Each structure stands twice: as structure tokens, then as C-alpha cells.
Amino acid sequence: MSKKLCKLVKEEYLEDHMDDYLEIIKKPKYVCKKCGRVADSEDRLCKPKKIKD
């Protein structure tokens, strides 16, 4: 997946790929400073910030 989560959600990605999306956000390590989405990898977000343990 090369597109960021922000763009994928706007493109109605969730309609056909909800299971894939849930895997990405299940154990978040990063949060996007722009939109607040979370992900397991910083390359999936526009402006990632590591979530501190």
C-alpha cells in the first residue's frame, strides 16, 4: 500500500477493505498530527508522530 490512510479513506477504501484497515490500526505505534488517524507504521500517515509507550 503506497497511499497514506488519509487518502485511502477519502477514496472510500473502507467499503471494500475494512479487514485490511482494521489490521493496520489494531496495534498503533504512530498517530497523524494532521488528521488524528493511527497506524502500525509511520509510512502509512501524512504527518506521523511516534506514540510513546
PDB file of N, CA, C, O and CB in Angstrom:
ATOM      1  N   MET A   1       0.866  -1.179   0.000  1.00  0.00           N
ATOM      2  CA  MET A   1       0.000   0.000   0.000  1.00  0.00           C
ATOM      3  C   MET A   1       0.898   1.223   0.000  1.00  0.00           C
ATOM      4  O   MET A   1       1.644   1.439   0.955  1.00  0.00           O
ATOM      5  CB  MET A   1      -0.977   0.009   1.234  1.00  0.00           C
ATOM      6  N   SER A   2       0.842   2.014  -1.038  1.00  0.00           N
ATOM      7  CA  SER A   2       1.701   3.182  -1.126  1.00  0.00           C
ATOM      8  C   SER A   2       0.992   4.471  -0.715  1.00  0.00           C
ATOM      9  O   SER A   2       1.651   5.454  -0.374  1.00  0.00           O
ATOM     10  CB  SER A   2       2.227   3.318  -2.527  1.00  0.00           C
ATOM     11  N   LYS A   3      -0.321   4.479  -0.742  1.00  0.00           N
ATOM     12  CA  LYS A   3      -1.054   5.683  -0.360  1.00  0.00           C
ATOM     13  C   LYS A   3      -1.212   5.767   1.145  1.00  0.00           C
ATOM     14  O   LYS A   3      -1.255   4.751   1.840  1.00  0.00           O
ATOM     15  CB  LYS A   3      -2.422   5.714  -1.033  1.00  0.00           C
ATOM     16  N   LYS A   4      -1.297   6.976   1.630  1.00  0.00           N
ATOM     17  CA  LYS A   4      -1.487   7.219   3.063  1.00  0.00           C
ATOM     18  C   LYS A   4      -2.938   6.921   3.447  1.00  0.00           C
ATOM     19  O   LYS A   4      -3.836   6.988   2.607  1.00  0.00           O
ATOM     20  CB  LYS A   4      -1.114   8.686   3.430  1.00  0.00           C
ATOM     21  N   LEU A   5      -3.158   6.596   4.712  1.00  0.00           N
ATOM     22  CA  LEU A   5      -4.510   6.269   5.181  1.00  0.00           C
ATOM     23  C   LEU A   5      -5.489   7.405   4.943  1.00  0.00           C
ATOM     24  O   LEU A   5      -6.649   7.160   4.610  1.00  0.00           O
ATOM     25  CB  LEU A   5      -4.483   5.924   6.659  1.00  0.00           C
ATOM     26  N   CYS A   6      -5.044   8.642   5.107  1.00  0.00           N
ATOM     27  CA  CYS A   6      -5.938   9.796   4.900  1.00  0.00           C
ATOM     28  C   CYS A   6      -6.560   9.744   3.507  1.00  0.00           C
ATOM     29  O   CYS A   6      -7.770   9.903   3.346  1.00  0.00           O
ATOM     30  CB  CYS A   6      -5.167  11.130   5.089  1.00  0.00           C
ATOM     31  N   LYS A   7      -5.723   9.520   2.520  1.00  0.00           N
ATOM     32  CA  LYS A   7      -6.193   9.499   1.129  1.00  0.00           C
ATOM     33  C   LYS A   7      -7.050   8.260   0.850  1.00  0.00           C
ATOM     34  O   LYS A   7      -8.063   8.351   0.157  1.00  0.00           O
ATOM     35  CB  LYS A   7      -4.996   9.539   0.160  1.00  0.00           C
ATOM     36  N   LEU A   8      -6.656   7.128   1.377  1.00  0.00           N
ATOM     37  CA  LEU A   8      -7.421   5.909   1.150  1.00  0.00           C
ATOM     38  C   LEU A   8      -8.837   6.013   1.696  1.00  0.00           C
ATOM     39  O   LEU A   8      -9.787   5.589   1.039  1.00  0.00           O
ATOM     40  CB  LEU A   8      -6.715   4.731   1.777  1.00  0.00           C
ATOM     41  N   VAL A   9      -8.983   6.567   2.882  1.00  0.00           N
ATOM     42  CA  VAL A   9     -10.317   6.687   3.474  1.00  0.00           C
ATOM     43  C   VAL A   9     -11.180   7.634   2.642  1.00  0.00           C
ATOM     44  O   VAL A   9     -12.372   7.385   2.460  1.00  0.00           O
ATOM     45  CB  VAL A   9     -10.224   7.187   4.935  1.00  0.00           C
ATOM     46  N   LYS A  10     -10.597   8.702   2.144  1.00  0.00           N
ATOM     47  CA  LYS A  10     -11.344   9.632   1.288  1.00  0.00           C
ATOM     48  C   LYS A  10     -11.776   8.964  -0.009  1.00  0.00           C
ATOM     49  O   LYS A  10     -12.801   9.332  -0.584  1.00  0.00           O
ATOM     50  CB  LYS A  10     -10.498  10.870   0.978  1.00  0.00           C
ATOM     51  N   GLU A  11     -11.008   7.990  -0.472  1.00  0.00           N
ATOM     52  CA  GLU A  11     -11.326   7.287  -1.721  1.00  0.00           C
ATOM     53  C   GLU A  11     -12.261   6.102  -1.479  1.00  0.00           C
ATOM     54  O   GLU A  11     -12.404   5.240  -2.346  1.00  0.00           O
ATOM     55  CB  GLU A  11     -10.040   6.803  -2.398  1.00  0.00           C
ATOM     56  N   GLU A  12     -12.887   6.055  -0.326  1.00  0.00           N
ATOM     57  CA  GLU A  12     -13.841   5.006   0.032  1.00  0.00           C
ATOM     58  C   GLU A  12     -13.193   3.621   0.065  1.00  0.00           C
ATOM     59  O   GLU A  12     -13.835   2.619  -0.250  1.00  0.00           O
ATOM     60  CB  GLU A  12     -15.001   5.006  -0.948  1.00  0.00           C
ATOM     61  N   TYR A  13     -11.940   3.577   0.444  1.00  0.00           N
ATOM     62  CA  TYR A  13     -11.186   2.328   0.590  1.00  0.00           C
ATOM     63  C   TYR A  13     -11.854   1.384   1.587  1.00  0.00           C
ATOM     64  O   TYR A  13     -11.840   0.168   1.396  1.00  0.00           O
ATOM     65  CB  TYR A  13      -9.751   2.624   1.036  1.00  0.00           C
ATOM     66  N   LEU A  14     -12.429   1.931   2.631  1.00  0.00           N
ATOM     67  CA  LEU A  14     -13.019   1.106   3.689  1.00  0.00           C
ATOM     68  C   LEU A  14     -14.188   0.255   3.220  1.00  0.00           C
ATOM     69  O   LEU A  14     -14.438  -0.810   3.783  1.00  0.00           O
ATOM     70  CB  LEU A  14     -13.472   1.980   4.813  1.00  0.00           C
ATOM     71  N   GLU A  15     -14.900   0.701   2.213  1.00  0.00           N
ATOM     72  CA  GLU A  15     -16.059  -0.052   1.725  1.00  0.00           C
ATOM     73  C   GLU A  15     -15.696  -1.479   1.323  1.00  0.00           C
ATOM     74  O   GLU A  15     -16.472  -2.405   1.560  1.00  0.00           O
ATOM     75  CB  GLU A  15     -16.685   0.667   0.543  1.00  0.00           C
ATOM     76  N   ASP A  16     -14.532  -1.663   0.720  1.00  0.00           N
ATOM     77  CA  ASP A  16     -14.125  -2.982   0.238  1.00  0.00           C
ATOM     78  C   ASP A  16     -12.973  -3.603   1.018  1.00  0.00           C
ATOM     79  O   ASP A  16     -12.652  -4.774   0.812  1.00  0.00           O
ATOM     80  CB  ASP A  16     -13.743  -2.887  -1.196  1.00  0.00           C
ATOM     81  N   HIS A  17     -12.342  -2.833   1.916  1.00  0.00           N
ATOM     82  CA  HIS A  17     -11.129  -3.302   2.580  1.00  0.00           C
ATOM     83  C   HIS A  17     -11.140  -3.093   4.089  1.00  0.00           C
ATOM     84  O   HIS A  17     -10.090  -2.826   4.673  1.00  0.00           O
ATOM     85  CB  HIS A  17      -9.942  -2.611   1.998  1.00  0.00           C
ATOM     86  N   MET A  18     -12.262  -3.202   4.715  1.00  0.00           N
ATOM     87  CA  MET A  18     -12.360  -2.948   6.149  1.00  0.00           C
ATOM     88  C   MET A  18     -11.439  -3.862   6.959  1.00  0.00           C
ATOM     89  O   MET A  18     -10.797  -3.396   7.901  1.00  0.00           O
ATOM     90  CB  MET A  18     -13.797  -3.125   6.609  1.00  0.00           C
ATOM     91  N   ASP A  19     -11.360  -5.132   6.622  1.00  0.00           N
ATOM     92  CA  ASP A  19     -10.499  -6.058   7.366  1.00  0.00           C
ATOM     93  C   ASP A  19      -9.030  -5.650   7.292  1.00  0.00           C
ATOM     94  O   ASP A  19      -8.319  -5.711   8.294  1.00  0.00           O
ATOM     95  CB  ASP A  19     -10.667  -7.480   6.832  1.00  0.00           C
ATOM     96  N   ASP A  20      -8.574  -5.237   6.115  1.00  0.00           N
ATOM     97  CA  ASP A  20      -7.191  -4.776   5.955  1.00  0.00           C
ATOM     98  C   ASP A  20      -6.937  -3.525   6.799  1.00  0.00           C
ATOM     99  O   ASP A  20      -5.905  -3.411   7.459  1.00  0.00           O
ATOM    100  CB  ASP A  20      -6.885  -4.486   4.467  1.00  0.00           C
ATOM    101  N   TYR A  21      -7.878  -2.602   6.771  1.00  0.00           N
ATOM    102  CA  TYR A  21      -7.746  -1.356   7.538  1.00  0.00           C
ATOM    103  C   TYR A  21      -7.672  -1.647   9.037  1.00  0.00           C
ATOM    104  O   TYR A  21      -6.864  -1.050   9.747  1.00  0.00           O
ATOM    105  CB  TYR A  21      -8.930  -0.408   7.238  1.00  0.00           C
ATOM    106  N   LEU A  22      -8.504  -2.554   9.511  1.00  0.00           N
ATOM    107  CA  LEU A  22      -8.506  -2.891  10.937  1.00  0.00           C
ATOM    108  C   LEU A  22      -7.179  -3.502  11.374  1.00  0.00           C
ATOM    109  O   LEU A  22      -6.739  -3.277  12.502  1.00  0.00           O
ATOM    110  CB  LEU A  22      -9.646  -3.855  11.250  1.00  0.00           C
ATOM    111  N   GLU A  23      -6.545  -4.262  10.510  1.00  0.00           N
ATOM    112  CA  GLU A  23      -5.222  -4.819  10.831  1.00  0.00           C
ATOM    113  C   GLU A  23      -4.185  -3.705  10.988  1.00  0.00           C
ATOM    114  O   GLU A  23      -3.320  -3.779  11.861  1.00  0.00           O
ATOM    115  CB  GLU A  23      -4.773  -5.810   9.734  1.00  0.00           C
ATOM    116  N   ILE A  24      -4.270  -2.682  10.150  1.00  0.00           N
ATOM    117  CA  ILE A  24      -3.323  -1.566  10.180  1.00  0.00           C
ATOM    118  C   ILE A  24      -3.456  -0.765  11.472  1.00  0.00           C
ATOM    119  O   ILE A  24      -2.457  -0.294  12.016  1.00  0.00           O
ATOM    120  CB  ILE A  24      -3.539  -0.650   8.970  1.00  0.00           C
ATOM    121  N   ILE A  25      -4.675  -0.610  11.961  1.00  0.00           N
ATOM    122  CA  ILE A  25      -4.893   0.244  13.132  1.00  0.00           C
ATOM    123  C   ILE A  25      -5.015  -0.537  14.441  1.00  0.00           C
ATOM    124  O   ILE A  25      -5.193   0.063  15.501  1.00  0.00           O
ATOM    125  CB  ILE A  25      -6.134   1.068  12.931  1.00  0.00           C
ATOM    126  N   LYS A  26      -4.922  -1.863  14.381  1.00  0.00           N
ATOM    127  CA  LYS A  26      -5.141  -2.699  15.565  1.00  0.00           C
ATOM    128  C   LYS A  26      -4.143  -2.405  16.684  1.00  0.00           C
ATOM    129  O   LYS A  26      -4.536  -2.295  17.845  1.00  0.00           O
ATOM    130  CB  LYS A  26      -5.056  -4.165  15.184  1.00  0.00           C
ATOM    131  N   LYS A  27      -2.875  -2.280  16.355  1.00  0.00           N
ATOM    132  CA  LYS A  27      -1.825  -2.029  17.347  1.00  0.00           C
ATOM    133  C   LYS A  27      -1.045  -0.790  16.916  1.00  0.00           C
ATOM    134  O   LYS A  27       0.070  -0.908  16.407  1.00  0.00           O
ATOM    135  CB  LYS A  27      -0.871  -3.271  17.498  1.00  0.00           C
ATOM    136  N   PRO A  28      -1.617   0.386  17.113  1.00  0.00           N
ATOM    137  CA  PRO A  28      -0.986   1.608  16.604  1.00  0.00           C
ATOM    138  C   PRO A  28       0.316   1.947  17.325  1.00  0.00           C
ATOM    139  O   PRO A  28       0.445   1.784  18.538  1.00  0.00           O
ATOM    140  CB  PRO A  28      -1.946   2.770  16.727  1.00  0.00           C
ATOM    141  N   LYS A  29       1.265   2.420  16.539  1.00  0.00           N
ATOM    142  CA  LYS A  29       2.536   2.901  17.066  1.00  0.00           C
ATOM    143  C   LYS A  29       2.747   4.361  16.713  1.00  0.00           C
ATOM    144  O   LYS A  29       3.620   5.026  17.270  1.00  0.00           O
ATOM    145  CB  LYS A  29       3.691   2.059  16.534  1.00  0.00           C
ATOM    146  N   TYR A  30       1.922   4.863  15.762  1.00  0.00           N
ATOM    147  CA  TYR A  30       2.049   6.240  15.297  1.00  0.00           C
ATOM    148  C   TYR A  30       0.680   6.887  15.178  1.00  0.00           C
ATOM    149  O   TYR A  30      -0.324   6.216  14.939  1.00  0.00           O
ATOM    150  CB  TYR A  30       2.780   6.292  13.950  1.00  0.00           C
ATOM    151  N   VAL A  31       0.658   8.198  15.349  1.00  0.00           N
ATOM    152  CA  VAL A  31      -0.563   8.982  15.169  1.00  0.00           C
ATOM    153  C   VAL A  31      -0.242  10.085  14.167  1.00  0.00           C
ATOM    154  O   VAL A  31       0.867  10.618  14.164  1.00  0.00           O
ATOM    155  CB  VAL A  31      -1.086   9.578  16.540  1.00  0.00           C
ATOM    156  N   CYS A  32      -1.196  10.425  13.326  1.00  0.00           N
ATOM    157  CA  CYS A  32      -1.008  11.503  12.347  1.00  0.00           C
ATOM    158  C   CYS A  32      -1.320  12.838  13.018  1.00  0.00           C
ATOM    159  O   CYS A  32      -2.399  13.025  13.580  1.00  0.00           O
ATOM    160  CB  CYS A  32      -1.916  11.290  11.085  1.00  0.00           C
ATOM    161  N   LYS A  33      -0.363  13.763  12.954  1.00  0.00           N
ATOM    162  CA  LYS A  33      -0.557  15.087  13.555  1.00  0.00           C
ATOM    163  C   LYS A  33      -1.538  15.919  12.741  1.00  0.00           C
ATOM    164  O   LYS A  33      -2.022  16.941  13.226  1.00  0.00           O
ATOM    165  CB  LYS A  33       0.783  15.826  13.672  1.00  0.00           C
ATOM    166  N   LYS A  34      -1.840  15.509  11.527  1.00  0.00           N
ATOM    167  CA  LYS A  34      -2.752  16.258  10.666  1.00  0.00           C
ATOM    168  C   LYS A  34      -4.208  15.845  10.866  1.00  0.00           C
ATOM    169  O   LYS A  34      -5.077  16.699  11.041  1.00  0.00           O
ATOM    170  CB  LYS A  34      -2.364  16.071   9.213  1.00  0.00           C
ATOM    171  N   CYS A  35      -4.479  14.520  10.841  1.00  0.00           N
ATOM    172  CA  CYS A  35      -5.879  14.084  10.866  1.00  0.00           C
ATOM    173  C   CYS A  35      -6.244  13.232  12.080  1.00  0.00           C
ATOM    174  O   CYS A  35      -7.423  12.974  12.322  1.00  0.00           O
ATOM    175  CB  CYS A  35      -6.181  13.311   9.622  1.00  0.00           C
ATOM    176  N   GLY A  36      -5.237  12.792  12.848  1.00  0.00           N
ATOM    177  CA  GLY A  36      -5.517  12.022  14.053  1.00  0.00           C
ATOM    178  C   GLY A  36      -5.666  10.530  13.831  1.00  0.00           C
ATOM    179  O   GLY A  36      -5.931   9.796  14.783  1.00  0.00           O
ATOM    180  N   ARG A  37      -5.505  10.059  12.606  1.00  0.00           N
ATOM    181  CA  ARG A  37      -5.571   8.610  12.368  1.00  0.00           C
ATOM    182  C   ARG A  37      -4.362   7.940  13.006  1.00  0.00           C
ATOM    183  O   ARG A  37      -3.334   8.582  13.222  1.00  0.00           O
ATOM    184  CB  ARG A  37      -5.631   8.292  10.842  1.00  0.00           C
ATOM    185  N   VAL A  38      -4.483   6.660  13.306  1.00  0.00           N
ATOM    186  CA  VAL A  38      -3.380   5.905  13.887  1.00  0.00           C
ATOM    187  C   VAL A  38      -3.021   4.742  12.971  1.00  0.00           C
ATOM    188  O   VAL A  38      -3.845   4.285  12.179  1.00  0.00           O
ATOM    189  CB  VAL A  38      -3.744   5.394  15.302  1.00  0.00           C
ATOM    190  N   ALA A  39      -1.771   4.263  13.086  1.00  0.00           N
ATOM    191  CA  ALA A  39      -1.319   3.150  12.252  1.00  0.00           C
ATOM    192  C   ALA A  39      -0.149   2.441  12.910  1.00  0.00           C
ATOM    193  O   ALA A  39       0.463   2.947  13.852  1.00  0.00           O
ATOM    194  CB  ALA A  39      -0.924   3.644  10.848  1.00  0.00           C
ATOM    195  N   ASP A  40       0.145   1.262  12.392  1.00  0.00           N
ATOM    196  CA  ASP A  40       1.250   0.476  12.915  1.00  0.00           C
ATOM    197  C   ASP A  40       2.599   0.891  12.330  1.00  0.00           C
ATOM    198  O   ASP A  40       3.642   0.481  12.838  1.00  0.00           O
ATOM    199  CB  ASP A  40       1.008  -0.982  12.644  1.00  0.00           C
ATOM    200  N   SER A  41       2.591   1.695  11.276  1.00  0.00           N
ATOM    201  CA  SER A  41       3.812   2.105  10.594  1.00  0.00           C
ATOM    202  C   SER A  41       3.737   3.578  10.218  1.00  0.00           C
ATOM    203  O   SER A  41       2.686   4.057   9.792  1.00  0.00           O
ATOM    204  CB  SER A  41       4.051   1.244   9.345  1.00  0.00           C
ATOM    205  N   GLU A  42       4.835   4.294  10.370  1.00  0.00           N
ATOM    206  CA  GLU A  42       4.816   5.727  10.093  1.00  0.00           C
ATOM    207  C   GLU A  42       4.626   6.054   8.619  1.00  0.00           C
ATOM    208  O   GLU A  42       4.154   7.142   8.288  1.00  0.00           O
ATOM    209  CB  GLU A  42       6.086   6.351  10.577  1.00  0.00           C
ATOM    210  N   ASP A  43       4.984   5.134   7.727  1.00  0.00           N
ATOM    211  CA  ASP A  43       4.845   5.404   6.296  1.00  0.00           C
ATOM    212  C   ASP A  43       3.400   5.373   5.815  1.00  0.00           C
ATOM    213  O   ASP A  43       3.135   5.674   4.651  1.00  0.00           O
ATOM    214  CB  ASP A  43       5.649   4.409   5.514  1.00  0.00           C
ATOM    215  N   ARG A  44       2.474   5.020   6.676  1.00  0.00           N
ATOM    216  CA  ARG A  44       1.045   4.997   6.327  1.00  0.00           C
ATOM    217  C   ARG A  44       0.335   6.313   6.650  1.00  0.00           C
ATOM    218  O   ARG A  44      -0.842   6.484   6.333  1.00  0.00           O
ATOM    219  CB  ARG A  44       0.354   3.860   7.060  1.00  0.00           C
ATOM    220  N   LEU A  45       1.068   7.249   7.289  1.00  0.00           N
ATOM    221  CA  LEU A  45       0.471   8.507   7.739  1.00  0.00           C
ATOM    222  C   LEU A  45       1.153   9.707   7.091  1.00  0.00           C
ATOM    223  O   LEU A  45       2.325   9.633   6.723  1.00  0.00           O
ATOM    224  CB  LEU A  45       0.552   8.620   9.261  1.00  0.00           C
ATOM    225  N   CYS A  46       0.420  10.812   6.953  1.00  0.00           N
ATOM    226  CA  CYS A  46       0.956  12.029   6.332  1.00  0.00           C
ATOM    227  C   CYS A  46       1.980  12.724   7.227  1.00  0.00           C
ATOM    228  O   CYS A  46       3.063  13.097   6.774  1.00  0.00           O
ATOM    229  CB  CYS A  46      -0.181  12.994   6.004  1.00  0.00           C
ATOM    230  N   LYS A  47       1.629  12.893   8.491  1.00  0.00           N
ATOM    231  CA  LYS A  47       2.499  13.581   9.443  1.00  0.00           C
ATOM    232  C   LYS A  47       2.601  12.739  10.717  1.00  0.00           C
ATOM    233  O   LYS A  47       1.994  13.067  11.736  1.00  0.00           O
ATOM    234  CB  LYS A  47       1.960  15.016   9.763  1.00  0.00           C
ATOM    235  N   PRO A  48       3.372  11.655  10.649  1.00  0.00           N
ATOM    236  CA  PRO A  48       3.418  10.708  11.770  1.00  0.00           C
ATOM    237  C   PRO A  48       4.170  11.231  12.984  1.00  0.00           C
ATOM    238  O   PRO A  48       5.139  11.980  12.866  1.00  0.00           O
ATOM    239  CB  PRO A  48       4.049   9.429  11.322  1.00  0.00           C
ATOM    240  N   LYS A  49       3.704  10.822  14.139  1.00  0.00           N
ATOM    241  CA  LYS A  49       4.378  11.089  15.407  1.00  0.00           C
ATOM    242  C   LYS A  49       4.302   9.804  16.200  1.00  0.00           C
ATOM    243  O   LYS A  49       3.224   9.230  16.353  1.00  0.00           O
ATOM    244  CB  LYS A  49       3.729  12.304  16.193  1.00  0.00           C
ATOM    245  N   LYS A  50       5.449   9.340  16.712  1.00  0.00           N
ATOM    246  CA  LYS A  50       5.500   8.096  17.449  1.00  0.00           C
ATOM    247  C   LYS A  50       4.696   8.235  18.740  1.00  0.00           C
ATOM    248  O   LYS A  50       4.805   9.238  19.445  1.00  0.00           O
ATOM    249  CB  LYS A  50       6.960   7.698  17.749  1.00  0.00           C
ATOM    250  N   ILE A  51       3.896   7.227  19.038  1.00  0.00           N
ATOM    251  CA  ILE A  51       3.144   7.181  20.290  1.00  0.00           C
ATOM    252  C   ILE A  51       4.096   6.644  21.348  1.00  0.00           C
ATOM    253  O   ILE A  51       4.663   5.562  21.192  1.00  0.00           O
ATOM    254  CB  ILE A  51       1.840   6.289  20.168  1.00  0.00           C
ATOM    255  N   LYS A  52       4.264   7.385  22.400  1.00  0.00           N
ATOM    256  CA  LYS A  52       5.176   6.955  23.462  1.00  0.00           C
ATOM    257  C   LYS A  52       4.569   5.826  24.275  1.00  0.00           C
ATOM    258  O   LYS A  52       3.363   5.794  24.520  1.00  0.00           O
ATOM    259  CB  LYS A  52       5.527   8.128  24.378  1.00  0.00           C
ATOM    260  N   ASP A  53       5.425   4.902  24.687  1.00  0.00           N
ATOM    261  CA  ASP A  53       4.980   3.763  25.500  1.00  0.00           C
ATOM    262  C   ASP A  53       4.814   4.177  26.948  1.00  0.00           C
ATOM    263  O   ASP A  53       4.445   3.355  27.786  1.00  0.00           O
ATOM    264  CB  ASP A  53       5.975   2.596  25.397  1.00  0.00           C
TER     265      ASP A  53
END
